[in-house]
């Protein structure tokens, strides 16, 4: 799903939550919302591994060791963004953009 750069991560979560098959969902602080994320995931029987924002009065617990593994995914996105066409989204259609992401990911896999 492609959203505009100015769109909140939570907009994408609302649409994609029904398609999540994993029992554990790891997210960044942008997904730290009790009613909109944590309660929905709990209702689906899924564990949320999301660190709390600093300004929370009652921070939620999360598995710190599991969250540390998230950096591997972040590193892949960082490597994808090294490709200028991916970082600036030159392609106008989602299909062409996705094919560019596939090509860049294949090149990363070959290195």
N, C-alpha and C positions, 0 to 999 in steps of 0.2 A: 504494500500500500504506500503510495507516495502522498505526502502532505506538503503543503507550502512550508518554506523555511521559517515563517513567522508563526506557524500553528503549534499549539501546545502538544506535548507528548501525550497528554491525557486524551486528546481527541482520537488519536490513533489507537490508544488502549481500549476505548469504548467500543470501537469497531472490531478489533482483533481478539478481544478477550474470549469470545465464543469459539475461536479456532485453536486456542492453546491446548495442546495435548499433554504437556509435561506436568508432572506433579509438583515441581518446584519452579517458581518464576523469580528470576533475578533481575532487579531493576535498579536504576540510579535514584538519586534523591528527588528527581523530577516526578517520580511516581509515588512519593510519600504522601498519600491521601487516604485517610481512614475509610471514609464512606464510599469514595469513588473507586478505590483500588483494593485495599486490604479486605474490606467487607465482601466485595464481589468475589475475590479469589478464595476467601474462606468459605463462602457459600458454595463454591464449585469444588471444595475439598482440596485446594491447592495451597502450598506453603509459599508465602511471600518473603523473599530475601531482599529487603529494601532498607538501606540505612536511613535513619531519621534525619530530618533537617535540623540544623543547629538551634533554631529558635523554638523548637517544640517544648512545651512544658512537661509533657509526659511522653518521652521517646519510647518507641516500640523496640523490642528486642529483635535481633536478626543474627543469622549464622555468619560470623565474621570470616571464618576460614573459607566457607563456600563463596562468599562475596569476593574474596581475593582472586578467585579463579576467573572472574569476569574480565580481568584485564586482557586476557587472550582475545576475546571478542573485540574489545576496544582497539587492540593493536591491529587487528585485521581491518577495521574501519579506517584507522589511521593510514594504513598502507594503501587502501583503496583510494583514499583522498589524495594520495601522492600523484595520482593520475589526474591531470588538470581537467579533462572532460568530465570526470566523475565529480570532482570537487565543485565545479561551477555549473554542472548540468547543462551542457551545450545542447543536448538532444531535446527536442520539443515534445516528443511523445514518450509515454511511459515504457512502451515496448522497446524503443530504441535505447533508452536510458538503461533499462534492465539488461539488454544485450551487451552494453558497454561494461556494466558491472560484472557480468559473467566473464567477459573477456579479460578484464583486469584481474579478477579472482583467479582465473586460469593461469595468467602470467605469474601471479604471486605464488601459486602452487608449484609452478615449474622452477622457481628460484630456489 
